[in-house]
Every structure is written in structure tokens, then in C-alpha cells.
Amino acid sequence: MAKLVSRVGKNDLIGNVAGTAELTKENAKKVINAVLEGIFSILKQSGKLHLVNFGTFTVKKTKERQGINPKTQEPITIPAGFRMGFKVSKSWKEGMKPRKQEQVPEKTKAAAKKVTKPPAKGKKK
């Protein structure tokens, strides 16, 4: 079974792209930074970027709201701002299913097969 990596960073992505595209790491870094900058500028202009067969990035406004300071338990006002959203495309989601099944431990797979359906509501035996 493949070892799970808990954290992958930008340098790992740069190395992967450099190897796949047969670029130097320096050129791959320039390409990745250009792509990220392009995504940022388009989101800044229009608030939405749809990449076919990858996903959709969105920027959403948040309202000012009340919160609690976890340290002091005092109420605070959280200012209005923006949130980034991303929704993965159906093709990528489907592509990740085999990988997800590989990562499930064997005991869980066996337990999942033994799960029985609960009786339908409203029907009595």
C-alpha cells in the first residue's frame, strides 16, 4: 500500500511539474507562479473563474458578524470581507474515487460490505 503524505507544498508541485513537463525547476517555478498570478488577477476582476474539467474558483463577500474571542470569551465584531471558494469538477471527483478506495484500510472495507439497509420508514413487518 502506498504511503500517505500528510503535507505537500508548493515546492513539491514545482518538482512534479518540472519532471512531467521536462522543465528545469526554475522554469517550472516561473510557470506555476504565472498561473497562480493569473488566477488571482481574474478573480480580482470578475470574481469567478471556471476551468473546464478542473473546477470553479469563486470569490464571495461575507457580511459583518458577531463572534467570540476564544481566548477571552468576549464578544467581538468580525468585519465584512471576502472568502475564496472552489468547487471541483465532476470529472476530477470521479477520477479521485479509485484513489480514495485504495486509502481505506482493509477492516473498513470489510465492515462496509457487511452494512445492511435499515428498514424503510413507515413500513412494519
N, C-alpha and C positions, 0 to 999 in steps of 0.2 A: 504494500500500500504506500502511496506517495506521502511524503512528509508535508504537513500543512505549515505554511509560512504565515506567521501571525501578522507581520507588518511588511508591506512593500512600499518603497518610496520612489521619489522622482528619479533618483539615480538608477534604481533597478529598471524603471521604464526606459530610461535613456540607453542602458546597456542592452536591453531586449530589442529596442528599435534599431540600434546600431548593428546588432547581429543579424536581424531579419532583413534590413534594407541594405546591408553591406556598406554601411557608412562608418566613418570614424565617430567616436563618442562625442567629440566636439561638434561635428556637423549634426549628429542626432540631437544633441542638446539645443542647438540653434533651431532645428525644425520643431521640436516639442515646445520650446518657448514661443515660437511664432504662432503655432496652433493655439496655445493657451491664451496668448495675447489677442488673437483673432476672435476667439470665443468671448473673451471679456469685452472687447470693443463692440461686438454685435449685440451682446446682451445689454450693454450700456445704452446703445442706440434704440433698440426695438423691444427689449425685454423678453424676447423669445427666440430660440434657435432650435430648429428641427433638423436633425441629421438622419436621413433615411437609413433604415436598418441598423441604427445605433441607439437613438433616443432623442428626447426633447429636454432642453435646458430652459428654465423659466426663472424670471425674477418676480417676486410677489411683494407687495407692500404690506407691512404689518402696522396695526394701529397701536397707539399708546395704550398701555395697560398697567394694571396693578400687579405687583409681585411681592415676594417676601425675601428679605435678605437672609440667606441660610445661616449666616454666622450669628447675627444679632436677633433674628426673628422679627425685625421691624419691617413694616410695610414700606415699599418703595415704588416709585413710578418708573416703569420701563418705557423709554422713549420710542416713538414710531421709527421704523427702519425698513430694511429690505431683507428678504430671505431668498436664497438660491434653491431652486428645485430641479430635480432630474427624474425623468420617467424613462426607464429602459424600454427599448422596442421589443415587440413580441418575438422577433427572430432571435435576438440576443437572449431573451428569457428562455426560449425553447432550447437554445444552444447550451445553456448552463445546467439544464436538467440532468444530463448524464454525469457531469462533474459532481453535482450535489449528491447523487446516488452513490458515487464512489466514496464520498467523505463520510457517509453514515456508517457507524460501527455495526458489526455483524449482529450483535444482540438486538439492536434497534430494528434491523431489517426483519429478523425472525419475529419479533414482537408485533411489528406492523402487519405481518401476514396473518397472525392469529386474531386480530381485532375483528369482532363480529359487529354486524349492524345492530343498532338499538331498535326496539320495536317502534313501528310508526305511531305517531301521536293520534289519539282518538280511537284507535283500534284495540279491542281487548280480545284476548284469546279465551 
